[in-house]
Amino acid sequence: MKYAFYSVFFTLISFNCLADPTLNKSVSESVGNENEAQNAHLIGITRLEGDAVDDSLNQSRAFGFGVFWDFWDSFSPELGAHVQALTLLQTGTSEQTIYSNDEYRPRSKAELDEAILEVTPGLNLDFRLGAGNQTYFDMPLFFATNVAFPGATEQWSILPRNDATLNLVFTAQEALASDAWLTSQPEPGEQSAPVYTYGSVQLESHPASGIKISGRVGYFKFGQLSAAMAQMGRQDGNSVVGLGGSAARFLYDYSGYDSGLKLSFDLSSRWNLSLLTEWAINNSGPVGANQGYSYHLTPTYRLTPGFKIRAQFLKFRNESDLAPAVFTAKELGHSNRDGYGAGAGFEMEKQGISLDMIWNSANPIGPNPYQTPFQYIQLLFRKNYTIL
C-alpha cells in the first residue's frame, strides 16, 4: 500500500451540517432508553455563518442564517423515526472564471439530510430504511456531511451495542447514489439510477471508563453514475473522458476497500482527546490516483462543568480517482487534493451555544485546468432550542 494506515477525520466543517451530536446516532441512541419511548423530540439549531473561498478560479464571500431541524421519535421499543433538515438563507458575492460549478456562490435553499425509519426487532438486529445520512458510516474521504442516500442499511452485532466491552458489528448498505442539488435528465441509453453498495466489519471496544475504540474494514462500490456526475467530477478532480456534459464519462470505475479507526480518551476529568482516521483504495483506479487518507485530531478541555474549548487538526489526501467527487466535501476542495486544516471553538452546554472557526488549505495533486491552490475559511455560531 502506498500509504501506511493514516486516516481520517472528519470535521466540524459544514456548509450543510451543524456538527450536531445526534447526526451519527441511531434513533434508539438518540431517544435514550425505553422509559422515553413514544416521546417525540424536536431540536431547532439556529446558525449564523460566514464563509470565504479563495483560489485563482473562484472567489466567494457569503454570510447566512439557517435553522437545522432534528426530529426523532420512538413509536415503540422496536420502531422509531429520525428526520434532519436544513433551511438556509445566504447573501454575498462570488466571482468565477472558467469554473462552471457554482456551489460556492451564496444561495438560499431547503435540504433534507436524513429521513429514516429504524426497526430493531431483537437479536441485536437493526434496520434503517429511507434516506440515510452517510456520516453514519464515518467515511469522510467519500462523503460530505449533507449526503443522504435513499436505501436500506442492515446491521447485526454479536452482543448488544451499548452493553458490551468488546463487540463485533456487521453492516451492509444498498442505496441510490443521489445528490440533493444535482438534477439532470439521463441521456439516451444511460442508466437513470446510480447505485451504491457498502459492507463492513467493525470491532468495538470499551476497555475502561472514558475510553472508546472502534476499527473497521469495509468494501464499497458505485455503479451507473451519470454523465452529469462525471461532468461535475471533471471540474472537481476526477479523471473524465468525453467532450461536453452529455458525453462525459468517468475514466475509471469506483470499487475497493476502506478502513477506519475511531478513538476517544478521557485523559482526566477535564481533558478529552479524540482521533478519527480513514484510509481507502479504489481497486479500479491506477496507482498514484486511487488512494486517500484522512487524520483528524480533536483535543477538548473543560474549563467549567458547562463550558469547554476545543482545537481541531486535520491532514488529508484524496487522490483524483478514489471516489466520485460529486459526493466529496467542497470544504476540502473535493478530489485530487492534498492538504491540511485547523480550527478552534468553544461550547456552552447549558445555554446550547457554540462558536467554531475553521481553516482548510489544499493543493491539487495532479494537473487539472479547473483546480488551483484552494483555501476555505468558516466562522459558525450555533444556538440550540429544544422544542419538544
Secondary structure, 3 states (H helix, E strand, C coil): CCCCCCCCCCCCCCCCCCCCCCCCCCHHHHHCCHHHCCCEEEEEEEEEEEEEEEECCEEEEEEEEEEEEEEEEEEECCEEEEEEEEEEEEEEEEEECCCCCCCCCCCCEEEEEEEEEEEEEECCEEEEEEEEEHHHHCCCCCCCCCCEEEEEEEEEECCCCCCCCEEEEEEEEEEECCCCCCCCCCCCCCCCCCEEEEEEEEEEEEEECCEEEEEEEEEEEEECCCHHHHHHHHHCCCCEECCCHHHCEECCCEEEEEEEEEEEEECCCCEEEEEEEEEEEECCCCCCCCEEEEEEEEEEEEEECCEEEEEEEEEEEECCCCCCHHHCCHHHCCCCEEEEEEEEEEEECCCCEEEEEEEEEEEECCCCCCCCCEEEEEEEEEEEEECC
